[in-house]
Amino acid sequence: MARQLTFSDSTDQRTLTESADAATDDFPETPTALLDRAQQHATNVATEHFPDLPIEEIDWEVSHRAQRQAGVTKYDSTTDEITIALT
């Protein structure tokens, strides 16, 4: 069953500018810090919105090659393995 977004829900959300400003205040400086931050954020979102998502089974990596994207999700249908590569 889909959850309907109400006006009060949207007024509690930050704008993209506010989110971008907050991100620059505490920017992860190393690949390990980036992965830690991303994993914690994914865990928080999954706990609140997708409680059945097996977040602990997702592999994380940092790609130093990608230049036109912030990240990519890779899914292997033969093994059900999910990898999120951040840049």
A tleap script that builds the chain and sets N, CA, C and O, in Angstrom:
source leaprc.protein.ff14SB
mol = sequence {
  NMET ALA ARG GLN LEU THR PHE SER ASP SER
  THR ASP GLN ARG THR LEU THR GLU SER ALA
  ASP ALA ALA THR ASP ASP PHE PRO GLU THR
  PRO THR ALA LEU LEU ASP ARG ALA GLN GLN
  HIE ALA THR ASN VAL ALA THR GLU HIE PHE
  PRO ASP LEU PRO ILE GLU GLU ILE ASP TRP
  GLU VAL SER HIE ARG ALA GLN ARG GLN ALA
  GLY VAL THR LYS TYR ASP SER THR THR ASP
  GLU ILE THR ILE ALA LEU CTHR
}
set mol.1.N position { 0.837 -1.172 0.000 }
set mol.1.CA position { 0.000 0.000 0.000 }
set mol.1.C position { 0.887 1.243 0.000 }
set mol.1.O position { 1.764 1.377 0.853 }
set mol.2.N position { 0.671 2.126 -0.925 }
set mol.2.CA position { 1.494 3.326 -1.054 }
set mol.2.C position { 1.097 4.354 -0.001 }
set mol.2.O position { -0.077 4.497 0.340 }
set mol.3.N position { 2.088 5.057 0.498 }
set mol.3.CA position { 1.837 6.109 1.482 }
set mol.3.C position { 1.643 7.412 0.743 }
set mol.3.O position { 2.444 7.772 -0.119 }
set mol.4.N position { 0.583 8.117 1.078 }
set mol.4.CA position { 0.300 9.379 0.418 }
set mol.4.C position { 1.026 10.504 1.145 }
set mol.4.O position { 0.984 10.585 2.373 }
set mol.5.N position { 1.686 11.364 0.395 }
set mol.5.CA position { 2.412 12.491 0.958 }
set mol.5.C position { 1.426 13.611 1.241 }
set mol.5.O position { 0.679 14.016 0.350 }
set mol.6.N position { 1.413 14.112 2.453 }
set mol.6.CA position { 0.520 15.207 2.816 }
set mol.6.C position { 1.283 16.519 2.802 }
set mol.6.O position { 2.513 16.534 2.745 }
set mol.7.N position { 0.553 17.609 2.854 }
set mol.7.CA position { 1.194 18.924 2.852 }
set mol.7.C position { 2.100 19.097 4.059 }
set mol.7.O position { 3.186 19.666 3.942 }
set mol.8.N position { 1.668 18.614 5.216 }
set mol.8.CA position { 2.487 18.764 6.419 }
set mol.8.C position { 3.790 17.985 6.290 }
set mol.8.O position { 4.819 18.417 6.810 }
set mol.9.N position { 3.762 16.836 5.600 }
set mol.9.CA position { 4.992 16.075 5.362 }
set mol.9.C position { 5.974 16.884 4.521 }
set mol.9.O position { 7.168 16.917 4.818 }
set mol.10.N position { 5.480 17.527 3.483 }
set mol.10.CA position { 6.375 18.255 2.577 }
set mol.10.C position { 6.914 19.521 3.217 }
set mol.10.O position { 8.005 19.962 2.855 }
set mol.11.N position { 6.192 20.124 4.155 }
set mol.11.CA position { 6.702 21.329 4.800 }
set mol.11.C position { 7.790 20.996 5.800 }
set mol.11.O position { 8.578 21.868 6.168 }
set mol.12.N position { 7.851 19.734 6.254 }
set mol.12.CA position { 8.896 19.312 7.177 }
set mol.12.C position { 10.204 18.993 6.466 }
set mol.12.O position { 11.238 18.848 7.118 }
set mol.13.N position { 10.177 18.882 5.146 }
set mol.13.CA position { 11.360 18.515 4.390 }
set mol.13.C position { 12.191 19.748 4.077 }
set mol.13.O position { 11.657 20.845 3.917 }
set mol.14.N position { 13.504 19.558 3.989 }
set mol.14.CA position { 14.390 20.660 3.633 }
set mol.14.C position { 14.433 20.813 2.113 }
set mol.14.O position { 14.211 19.854 1.374 }
set mol.15.N position { 14.719 22.020 1.665 }
set mol.15.CA position { 14.874 22.241 0.236 }
set mol.15.C position { 16.209 21.675 -0.211 }
set mol.15.O position { 17.062 21.357 0.618 }
set mol.16.N position { 16.396 21.548 -1.522 }
set mol.16.CA position { 17.666 21.054 -2.045 }
set mol.16.C position { 18.816 21.978 -1.658 }
set mol.16.O position { 19.912 21.506 -1.357 }
set mol.17.N position { 18.580 23.275 -1.662 }
set mol.17.CA position { 19.623 24.225 -1.277 }
set mol.17.C position { 20.006 24.036 0.182 }
set mol.17.O position { 21.190 24.029 0.517 }
set mol.18.N position { 19.008 23.884 1.056 }
set mol.18.CA position { 19.297 23.663 2.469 }
set mol.18.C position { 20.077 22.367 2.663 }
set mol.18.O position { 21.012 22.316 3.462 }
set mol.19.N position { 19.693 21.321 1.935 }
set mol.19.CA position { 20.394 20.043 2.035 }
set mol.19.C position { 21.827 20.168 1.542 }
set mol.19.O position { 22.742 19.620 2.156 }
set mol.20.N position { 22.032 20.878 0.448 }
set mol.20.CA position { 23.377 21.061 -0.095 }
set mol.20.C position { 24.237 21.861 0.871 }
set mol.20.O position { 25.410 21.545 1.067 }
set mol.21.N position { 23.658 22.903 1.478 }
set mol.21.CA position { 24.408 23.699 2.444 }
set mol.21.C position { 24.802 22.864 3.655 }
set mol.21.O position { 25.916 22.991 4.162 }
set mol.22.N position { 23.905 22.022 4.115 }
set mol.22.CA position { 24.190 21.167 5.272 }
set mol.22.C position { 25.287 20.169 4.933 }
set mol.22.O position { 26.132 19.868 5.777 }
set mol.23.N position { 25.283 19.654 3.715 }
set mol.23.CA position { 26.272 18.651 3.319 }
set mol.23.C position { 27.676 19.240 3.281 }
set mol.23.O position { 28.641 18.541 3.591 }
set mol.24.N position { 27.810 20.509 2.907 }
set mol.24.CA position { 29.135 21.102 2.826 }
set mol.24.C position { 29.698 21.416 4.209 }
set mol.24.O position { 30.911 21.567 4.360 }
set mol.25.N position { 28.835 21.516 5.220 }
set mol.25.CA position { 29.305 21.793 6.571 }
set mol.25.C position { 30.100 20.622 7.146 }
set mol.25.O position { 30.996 20.822 7.967 }
set mol.26.N position { 29.778 19.412 6.721 }
set mol.26.CA position { 30.415 18.226 7.275 }
set mol.26.C position { 30.675 17.225 6.152 }
set mol.26.O position { 30.099 16.137 6.142 }
set mol.27.N position { 31.528 17.584 5.223 }
set mol.27.CA position { 31.793 16.784 4.027 }
set mol.27.C position { 32.798 15.679 4.338 }
set mol.27.O position { 33.870 15.951 4.879 }
set mol.28.N position { 32.457 14.426 3.998 }
set mol.28.CA position { 33.419 13.340 4.231 }
set mol.28.C position { 34.674 13.548 3.385 }
set mol.28.O position { 34.587 13.800 2.183 }
set mol.29.N position { 35.828 13.440 4.014 }
set mol.29.CA position { 37.087 13.762 3.349 }
set mol.29.C position { 37.806 12.546 2.759 }
set mol.29.O position { 38.706 12.706 1.934 }
set mol.30.N position { 37.423 11.339 3.169 }
set mol.30.CA position { 38.090 10.134 2.673 }
set mol.30.C position { 37.056 9.183 2.089 }
set mol.30.O position { 35.874 9.280 2.419 }
set mol.31.N position { 37.483 8.263 1.224 }
set mol.31.CA position { 36.542 7.269 0.699 }
set mol.31.C position { 35.866 6.463 1.813 }
set mol.31.O position { 34.682 6.141 1.713 }
set mol.32.N position { 36.605 6.139 2.861 }
set mol.32.CA position { 36.024 5.379 3.971 }
set mol.32.C position { 34.942 6.187 4.674 }
set mol.32.O position { 33.892 5.647 5.023 }
set mol.33.N position { 35.190 7.475 4.884 }
set mol.33.CA position { 34.193 8.335 5.518 }
set mol.33.C position { 32.956 8.478 4.643 }
set mol.33.O position { 31.837 8.505 5.156 }
set mol.34.N position { 33.142 8.570 3.321 }
set mol.34.CA position { 32.025 8.645 2.389 }
set mol.34.C position { 31.181 7.380 2.463 }
set mol.34.O position { 29.953 7.451 2.529 }
set mol.35.N position { 31.832 6.232 2.451 }
set mol.35.CA position { 31.094 4.965 2.530 }
set mol.35.C position { 30.359 4.835 3.864 }
set mol.35.O position { 29.210 4.395 3.902 }
set mol.36.N position { 31.013 5.213 4.943 }
set mol.36.CA position { 30.369 5.154 6.257 }
set mol.36.C position { 29.124 6.040 6.295 }
set mol.36.O position { 28.073 5.623 6.783 }
set mol.37.N position { 29.249 7.262 5.778 }
set mol.37.CA position { 28.125 8.197 5.761 }
set mol.37.C position { 26.986 7.663 4.896 }
set mol.37.O position { 25.823 7.728 5.292 }
set mol.38.N position { 27.313 7.139 3.724 }
set mol.38.CA position { 26.283 6.609 2.826 }
set mol.38.C position { 25.573 5.404 3.430 }
set mol.38.O position { 24.352 5.289 3.332 }
set mol.39.N position { 26.330 4.510 4.053 }
set mol.39.CA position { 25.729 3.336 4.679 }
set mol.39.C position { 24.822 3.744 5.830 }
set mol.39.O position { 23.742 3.175 5.989 }
set mol.40.N position { 25.230 4.705 6.626 }
set mol.40.CA position { 24.400 5.153 7.743 }
set mol.40.C position { 23.120 5.804 7.236 }
set mol.40.O position { 22.042 5.571 7.782 }
set mol.41.N position { 23.240 6.618 6.191 }
set mol.41.CA position { 22.054 7.263 5.610 }
set mol.41.C position { 21.103 6.211 5.033 }
set mol.41.O position { 19.893 6.284 5.245 }
set mol.42.N position { 21.643 5.247 4.314 }
set mol.42.CA position { 20.802 4.185 3.749 }
set mol.42.C position { 20.096 3.395 4.848 }
set mol.42.O position { 18.927 3.037 4.705 }
set mol.43.N position { 20.796 3.128 5.929 }
set mol.43.CA position { 20.197 2.411 7.055 }
set mol.43.C position { 19.058 3.225 7.666 }
set mol.43.O position { 17.997 2.681 7.971 }
set mol.44.N position { 19.276 4.519 7.843 }
set mol.44.CA position { 18.241 5.384 8.405 }
set mol.44.C position { 17.005 5.436 7.513 }
set mol.44.O position { 15.880 5.330 8.001 }
set mol.45.N position { 17.211 5.598 6.208 }
set mol.45.CA position { 16.090 5.672 5.267 }
set mol.45.C position { 15.353 4.337 5.210 }
set mol.45.O position { 14.123 4.301 5.237 }
set mol.46.N position { 16.102 3.246 5.133 }
set mol.46.CA position { 15.480 1.919 5.054 }
set mol.46.C position { 14.680 1.612 6.316 }
set mol.46.O position { 13.582 1.061 6.236 }
set mol.47.N position { 15.220 1.964 7.473 }
set mol.47.CA position { 14.510 1.708 8.726 }
set mol.47.C position { 13.178 2.426 8.749 }
set mol.47.O position { 12.175 1.863 9.187 }
set mol.48.N position { 13.157 3.665 8.281 }
set mol.48.CA position { 11.933 4.456 8.318 }
set mol.48.C position { 10.953 4.106 7.202 }
set mol.48.O position { 9.748 4.031 7.441 }
set mol.49.N position { 11.453 3.893 5.992 }
set mol.49.CA position { 10.560 3.760 4.837 }
set mol.49.C position { 10.485 2.359 4.231 }
set mol.49.O position { 9.474 2.005 3.624 }
set mol.50.N position { 11.535 1.562 4.385 }
set mol.50.CA position { 11.593 0.242 3.767 }
set mol.50.C position { 12.090 -0.791 4.777 }
set mol.50.O position { 13.190 -1.320 4.619 }
set mol.51.N position { 11.303 -1.085 5.806 }
set mol.51.CA position { 11.789 -1.955 6.888 }
set mol.51.C position { 12.172 -3.366 6.447 }
set mol.51.O position { 12.941 -4.032 7.139 }
set mol.52.N position { 11.657 -3.834 5.318 }
set mol.52.CA position { 11.979 -5.185 4.856 }
set mol.52.C position { 13.207 -5.236 3.948 }
set mol.52.O position { 13.615 -6.320 3.530 }
set mol.53.N position { 13.803 -4.079 3.634 }
set mol.53.CA position { 14.977 -4.038 2.764 }
set mol.53.C position { 16.203 -4.556 3.518 }
set mol.53.O position { 16.544 -4.021 4.573 }
set mol.54.N position { 16.865 -5.580 2.998 }
set mol.54.CA position { 18.044 -6.145 3.689 }
set mol.54.C position { 19.283 -5.278 3.458 }
set mol.54.O position { 20.187 -5.669 2.718 }
set mol.55.N position { 19.325 -4.135 4.075 }
set mol.55.CA position { 20.393 -3.151 3.851 }
set mol.55.C position { 21.777 -3.706 4.166 }
set mol.55.O position { 22.759 -3.285 3.556 }
set mol.56.N position { 21.872 -4.638 5.102 }
set mol.56.CA position { 23.178 -5.202 5.481 }
set mol.56.C position { 23.752 -6.086 4.379 }
set mol.56.O position { 24.933 -6.431 4.421 }
set mol.57.N position { 22.943 -6.454 3.406 }
set mol.57.CA position { 23.433 -7.298 2.307 }
set mol.57.C position { 23.935 -6.491 1.106 }
set mol.57.O position { 24.422 -7.068 0.134 }
set mol.58.N position { 23.821 -5.184 1.167 }
set mol.58.CA position { 24.288 -4.332 0.065 }
set mol.58.C position { 25.784 -4.097 0.214 }
set mol.58.O position { 26.258 -3.725 1.288 }
set mol.59.N position { 26.525 -4.314 -0.866 }
set mol.59.CA position { 27.961 -4.022 -0.894 }
set mol.59.C position { 28.155 -2.574 -1.332 }
set mol.59.O position { 27.405 -2.074 -2.171 }
set mol.60.N position { 29.140 -1.907 -0.779 }
set mol.60.CA position { 29.427 -0.516 -1.097 }
set mol.60.C position { 30.863 -0.406 -1.581 }
set mol.60.O position { 31.750 -1.115 -1.104 }
set mol.61.N position { 31.080 0.490 -2.532 }
set mol.61.CA position { 32.435 0.740 -3.024 }
set mol.61.C position { 32.529 2.173 -3.520 }
set mol.61.O position { 31.516 2.832 -3.754 }
set mol.62.N position { 33.755 2.643 -3.676 }
set mol.62.CA position { 34.011 3.967 -4.234 }
set mol.62.C position { 34.659 3.779 -5.588 }
set mol.62.O position { 35.643 3.052 -5.723 }
set mol.63.N position { 34.100 4.440 -6.594 }
set mol.63.CA position { 34.666 4.391 -7.940 }
set mol.63.C position { 35.445 5.681 -8.184 }
set mol.63.O position { 34.929 6.778 -7.969 }
set mol.64.N position { 36.665 5.543 -8.623 }
set mol.64.CA position { 37.484 6.715 -8.937 }
set mol.64.C position { 37.490 6.995 -10.435 }
set mol.64.O position { 38.134 7.940 -10.889 }
set mol.65.N position { 36.776 6.175 -11.202 }
set mol.65.CA position { 36.754 6.328 -12.656 }
set mol.65.C position { 35.579 7.158 -13.142 }
set mol.65.O position { 35.728 7.933 -14.087 }
set mol.66.N position { 34.414 7.019 -12.522 }
set mol.66.CA position { 33.208 7.711 -12.995 }
set mol.66.C position { 33.364 9.219 -12.845 }
set mol.66.O position { 33.845 9.705 -11.821 }
set mol.67.N position { 32.949 9.958 -13.883 }
set mol.67.CA position { 33.072 11.409 -13.851 }
set mol.67.C position { 31.748 12.119 -14.099 }
set mol.67.O position { 31.640 13.319 -13.847 }
set mol.68.N position { 30.749 11.408 -14.584 }
set mol.68.CA position { 29.488 12.058 -14.934 }
set mol.68.C position { 28.320 11.621 -14.070 }
set mol.68.O position { 27.170 11.921 -14.389 }
set mol.69.N position { 28.591 10.926 -12.997 }
set mol.69.CA position { 27.512 10.478 -12.121 }
set mol.69.C position { 28.016 10.451 -10.683 }
set mol.69.O position { 29.213 10.307 -10.434 }
set mol.70.N position { 27.095 10.592 -9.753 }
set mol.70.CA position { 27.461 10.575 -8.335 }
set mol.70.C position { 27.567 9.156 -7.818 }
set mol.70.O position { 28.216 8.899 -6.804 }
set mol.71.N position { 26.928 8.240 -8.519 }
set mol.71.CA position { 26.977 6.847 -8.105 }
set mol.71.C position { 26.126 5.991 -9.020 }
set mol.71.O position { 25.398 6.492 -9.877 }
set mol.72.N position { 26.235 4.694 -8.817 }
set mol.72.CA position { 25.467 3.755 -9.631 }
set mol.72.C position { 25.151 2.528 -8.788 }
set mol.72.O position { 25.951 2.112 -7.950 }
set mol.73.N position { 23.985 1.958 -9.020 }
set mol.73.CA position { 23.607 0.721 -8.354 }
set mol.73.C position { 23.740 -0.413 -9.355 }
set mol.73.O position { 23.220 -0.336 -10.468 }
set mol.74.N position { 24.437 -1.464 -8.953 }
set mol.74.CA position { 24.621 -2.640 -9.810 }
set mol.74.C position { 23.873 -3.807 -9.183 }
set mol.74.O position { 24.005 -4.064 -7.987 }
set mol.75.N position { 23.089 -4.511 -9.992 }
set mol.75.CA position { 22.344 -5.663 -9.504 }
set mol.75.C position { 22.667 -6.880 -10.358 }
set mol.75.O position { 22.528 -6.837 -11.581 }
set mol.76.N position { 23.092 -7.952 -9.729 }
set mol.76.CA position { 23.379 -9.210 -10.411 }
set mol.76.C position { 22.195 -10.146 -10.180 }
set mol.76.O position { 22.013 -10.660 -9.077 }
set mol.77.N position { 21.395 -10.365 -11.213 }
set mol.77.CA position { 20.177 -11.168 -11.065 }
set mol.77.C position { 20.462 -12.644 -10.810 }
set mol.77.O position { 19.595 -13.354 -10.300 }
set mol.78.N position { 21.655 -13.121 -11.152 }
set mol.78.CA position { 21.958 -14.535 -10.905 }
set mol.78.C position { 22.269 -14.804 -9.427 }
set mol.78.O position { 22.013 -15.896 -8.919 }
set mol.79.N position { 22.822 -13.799 -8.748 }
set mol.79.CA position { 23.177 -13.982 -7.327 }
set mol.79.C position { 22.361 -13.099 -6.395 }
set mol.79.O position { 22.471 -13.220 -5.175 }
set mol.80.N position { 21.535 -12.203 -6.961 }
set mol.80.CA position { 20.778 -11.215 -6.177 }
set mol.80.C position { 21.692 -10.261 -5.424 }
set mol.80.O position { 21.269 -9.652 -4.441 }
set mol.81.N position { 22.932 -10.118 -5.865 }
set mol.81.CA position { 23.884 -9.234 -5.213 }
set mol.81.C position { 23.665 -7.800 -5.675 }
set mol.81.O position { 23.516 -7.530 -6.866 }
set mol.82.N position { 23.649 -6.885 -4.707 }
set mol.82.CA position { 23.484 -5.457 -4.981 }
set mol.82.C position { 24.761 -4.749 -4.558 }
set mol.82.O position { 25.255 -4.957 -3.450 }
set mol.83.N position { 25.296 -3.908 -5.446 }
set mol.83.CA position { 26.460 -3.095 -5.133 }
set mol.83.C position { 26.145 -1.654 -5.474 }
set mol.83.O position { 25.637 -1.360 -6.556 }
set mol.84.N position { 26.445 -0.759 -4.554 }
set mol.84.CA position { 26.302 0.670 -4.803 }
set mol.84.C position { 27.711 1.243 -4.876 }
set mol.84.O position { 28.483 1.150 -3.921 }
set mol.85.N position { 28.041 1.846 -6.040 }
set mol.85.CA position { 29.354 2.457 -6.242 }
set mol.85.C position { 29.188 3.958 -6.222 }
set mol.85.O position { 28.468 4.512 -7.052 }
set mol.86.N position { 29.845 4.631 -5.282 }
set mol.86.CA position { 29.803 6.084 -5.169 }
set mol.86.C position { 31.054 6.673 -5.789 }
set mol.86.O position { 32.102 6.028 -5.828 }
set mol.87.N position { 30.940 7.913 -6.280 }
set mol.87.CA position { 32.102 8.576 -6.882 }
set mol.87.C position { 32.505 9.775 -6.069 }
set mol.87.O position { 33.465 10.463 -6.418 }
savepdb mol mol.pdb
quit
